[in-house]
């Protein structure tokens, strides 16, 4: 017990790490929220509409777009209408558009052609178009048959995109303060791996003296030091969670509290193992602290969760799914925004497996050095 307490005291005396953690969680979210709020400019969207110019329904659709353009403040629309004959002549110009809406009156079919990465504006226009033509279809059926139609039979069928769209974008404003406070909380927990490094490096430096002065096995000494580091990191994680709840309005409820605590505990375990790994491969204290920082930064950047709209980067590289920060960060954000998590157990499992692998590699390296 005395070894665990000494590890805790040693960690709490590390003022630089504690101050750095406070700065990460309290100041950086505020700074980033200011920067990104200035970056939220009006989106310009070029739309090409292909269909019968004389169709009353198509004219009504254009009027609906005009009304939307006048009323909203975030999206500016610039559209052109082509019939089938004009389409062939202006195909290059049409291809340059952000979004193409092809209306086939005869077959009652709407086709969208967009880029692989759909913007918020393109998502909104897609939704407006579907809603408009589905509504028109219902009205036409009522006029012809004199009764309310079955939705499954009479709605306009909308074809798939020519290119796969990104359906994970959220069409509402992001609360940047809340978003970055959650990200920085996770970063801060991992950054405190420096405490674990210093505690395990302390034993590594004095391994001969500790072995002589204590009848306890080196492996047990190391385990107790790691437990002390875990308690400090986990405790700081809980305190920081309460801090961002007060400062940035992060929702803590009965439904998401246990999930958040579980994710913080796994992040703390991973942080401890990162420190242990740095201790096993580094010969100098200053180098080890830098190694911890590099590992944490790379994990955060590779996850695609560090900044808004970076998620697509991680999706395009399958190997990055092995990064535990990807899973943990997604589920943490899901708990904060939606109050539930679909893949909580998967995220916890990936985090625990990554911690065990890091610990096994570190112990193997350290045991070889002790033998030497």
N, C-alpha and C positions, 0 to 999 in steps of 0.2 A: 504493500500500500504506500509505503514511504517513497518508493521509486516512482509510482504514478503521480504522487503529489509533487515530487521534485520536478518531474517533466512538465506538469501544469504550471508551476511557478516559473520555470525557465521560459516557457512559451509566453506567459503574461508579461515577463520582463522585456520581451522583444518589442520595443516601442515602435520601431520603423514599420514592422509588419502590421501592427494594430492601426497605426495612423493611415497607412496605405489602404487598408481594408475599409476604414471609415470614409476615406476620400472616394474610393470606388463606388460605394453603395449610396452615399448621401449627395456628393457633389456632381459626379459624372452624369447621372441620369438627368439632372437639372440642366447641365450644360448641353448635353445631346438633344434634349427636348427643345431647347431654344433654337439650336442649329437646324433641326429638321422641321420645325414649325415654319421657319423662314423659307424652307425649300418647297413647301406645299403650294406650288403655283398652279394656275389654271391650265388644264390639259386641252390641247388642240387635237381634234379628231377629224380626219378626212374619210368620208364615206362615199362609196360608189353604189348607187341603186340601179339595178338592172331589171327592167320590166316594162309593161305597157304604160306609156305616159298618159294615155287617155282613160285608163281605168279609174273609176271613181274611188275604189278602195285604195289604190296606190296614191291617189291625190290626198285622200284622208290621212294616209300613213305619213306623207310628207308634212302635212299640216301638224300632225302630232309631234313630229320631230322638231318643227319650228317652235311650237309651244314649249317643248322641253328646253330648247336652246335659249329661249327668252327667260325662262323661270329659274334655271339653275345657274350657279355661280362658279362651279368647279370644272365644267366641261364646255368647250366651245366647239360647235359643229360646223363643218364645211362639207356640203354634200353636192353631188352631181347625179343627174338621172340620165340613163342611157336605155334606148330600146335595143333589141337584139342586133339590128343592122349597125347601129352606132358602136356597139360593143366591140366588134371586130376591128373597126377603124381606130378605136381609142384604147386598145387592149393594154398598151404600155402604161398609159395614165391610170387605168383601172388597177393595174398590178401595184402601183405605187401607193394606193390608198391603204389606210390602216385597216379598214374593214369593208368588205363587199357583200351587199345583200342582194341575192338573185331571187326575184319573185316570179314564180310560174303559176299564172292564174288558172290555166286549163287543168293542170294536174294537182292544183291546190297544194303546192309545195314551196317551202322557203329554204333557201340554201345560204349558209354563211361561209365566207372564206376569210380567214384571218391568219395572223402570224402565230408562231409557236408560243410566244409570250404575250398573252392578252393583257392589255392595260385595264385599269379600272373603268375608263370610259367605254372601251369595247365591250366589257362585261355588262355595263349598264344598258347600252344600245341593244345588245342581244336580248336582254330581258324585256325591254320596251317593245321590241319587234315581235317577240313571241306572244307577249300579252295582247298586243294590238290585233294581230291576225287570228289568234285563237278566239278573241272576242267577236271579231267580224264573222268568223265561221259559225259561231253560236247564233248571232243575229240572223244570218242568212238562212240557217236551218229552221229557225222559228218562223220566219216570213214564209218559207215554202211549205212547211209541214203543219204549221199552226200549233205546235206543241214544243215544250222544252226538250232539246235533244239530249241524248246520252253523251256525256263528256268524252268517254273513251272512243266513241265512233266518229264524232264530229269535229274534234279539235284539229287544227292544221298541224300536219306533221313537219317537224323541223329537222332537216338533215344534219349529219355530223359536220364538224369543221373539216376543211381541206387539210389543215395542219392541226396537230393536237394542241389544244388550248390549256392554259394554266388555270384550273378551276379553283385554286386555293386562295386566290386574292380576295380580300375583304373590301367591299365597296363602301365602307364607312370610314370616317376619319380615325386614325390610330391615336390613342392616348400615349404619346411618346414618353412622357414622364413615367407612367406605369410600366410601359414596355421595357424601357432601359433599366428601370429599377430592378425588375425581375432578372434581366440578363446579367446585370452587374452583381446582383446577389450571388448568382451561381459562379460568376467569375471570381468574386471575392473569396468564396468558400474554397475554390481550387487554389487560389493564390496563397492561402494560408498554409499550403503544402510546405512553404519555407520553414514553418515551425517544426513540422515533422522531420524535415531534412536536418535542421540544426540539432534536434534531440538525438536522432540516430547517428549523425556525424560525430556528435559528442562521444558516444560510446565507441564508435569506430576509431577515433583518435586515441582514446584511452583504453583500448580493448585489452591490452596486456595488463595494465594496472587493475582494471575492474575484475579481470579473471583471477588475479592473485588475491585481491582484497575481499572478494565475495565468493562464497561457496556455490552461489546460484549459477546455473548454466547461462552462457552468453545468449542463447536463443530465447530464454525466459526473460533475461534483462531487456532484450530488444523488444519483446512482445509487450512488456509492461510500459516501456517508453512509448510505444505506438498507441497503447490504450490511453495514456495521458494526453498524447497529441490529439487523438480522436475526440476526447471529452472537450478539449479547448476549442477545436474547430467546430464541432457540433453545437456547442454552447454559443459560439459567436454567430453561427448560422441562424439559430433561433432568435437571438437578439436582433440581428439584421433584418430578419423577416418581420418582426414587430415594428422595427424602425421604418421600413418602406410602407408598411400598412398605415402608419400614422402620417408620414410625410407625403406619400404619393397615392394614397387611397387604394392600395392593393387589397382586394377582397379576401378576407379570411373568414370562412364559414364552417359550420359543423360538417358540411359535405366534403370540403376540400382540405381541412386541417390535417387529418391523418395522412393523406396522400402527400401533402407538402412536407410533413415531418419525415416521412419515409424517404422521399427524394433527397432531402437535406442530409439524412443519415448516410445514404449511399454516396452522395457527393463528398461527404466528410471522409468516408472510408477510402474513396478514390484519391482524395487529396493527401491522405496519410501515405498511401502507397506510392504516389508520385514523389513525395519527399523521400521515402525509403529508396526508391529507384535512383533518384539523384545522388543520394548518399552512397549507393553501391558503386556508381560509375565515376564519381568525382574524387579527385585527390585534394582539392582546395575548397575551403568554405565559400569563398566569393564566387567560384565557378559554379558550385552546386545551386546557389540561389538563382543565378542566371539560367541554369538548366531548368529549374522549376518554372520560372517565368516563361521561358520559350515553349515548354510543353503545354502549359495552360493556354497561351496565346494561340498556338497552332490548333489545339483542340477546338477552341472557340471559333476561330476563323473558318476552319474546315467544316464546322457544323452547319454554317449558313444561317445561324440563329442570332449572330452578333448584331446585325443590322437589319432593318426592315427590307424585304424584297431580295434578300440574299439566299433564300431557301432553295431556289431553283438551281443554284450552283452546286449544292450538295446532292440534289437529285440526279444530276447529270453524271456523277461519278459514283458508281455503285459501291466501291470499296469504302467510301466515307461513311456508309451505314454501320460500319464496325465501330465508329467513334461513339463512345457512350454519351458524350455531351449532346449529340444529336437527339437521342432518345429522351434523355432526362430533361433537356431544355423544352422540347415539344410538349411533353406531358406536364411540365411545370406551368407553361403558358396556357395550356388547356385547362388546368385546374383554376388558374387565376381568372381567365376570361369566361369559361363555360361552366365552371363549378364541378366538372367531372373529367375523368381521364379514361380514354378507350384502351390505351396500351400501357397502363401504369405498371403492371406486373412484368411486362416485357422490358420496360425501361429499367426497372429495379434489377431484373435478372442480368441485363447487359452490363449495368454498372458494377454489380457484384462479381461477374465473371472477369471483367477488365481488371478489377482490383486484385482478384486472386492471381491472375496471370502476372501482373506487375509484381506482386509480392513474391511469387515463386521465383521469377527471374532474379529479383533483387537478392533474395536469400541465397540462391545458387551462387551468384557472383560474390557475395560477402563471405560465404562459407569457404570458397576457394582462396580468398585473400587471407582468411584466418589461418587456414592450413599452411599457406606459404609463410 
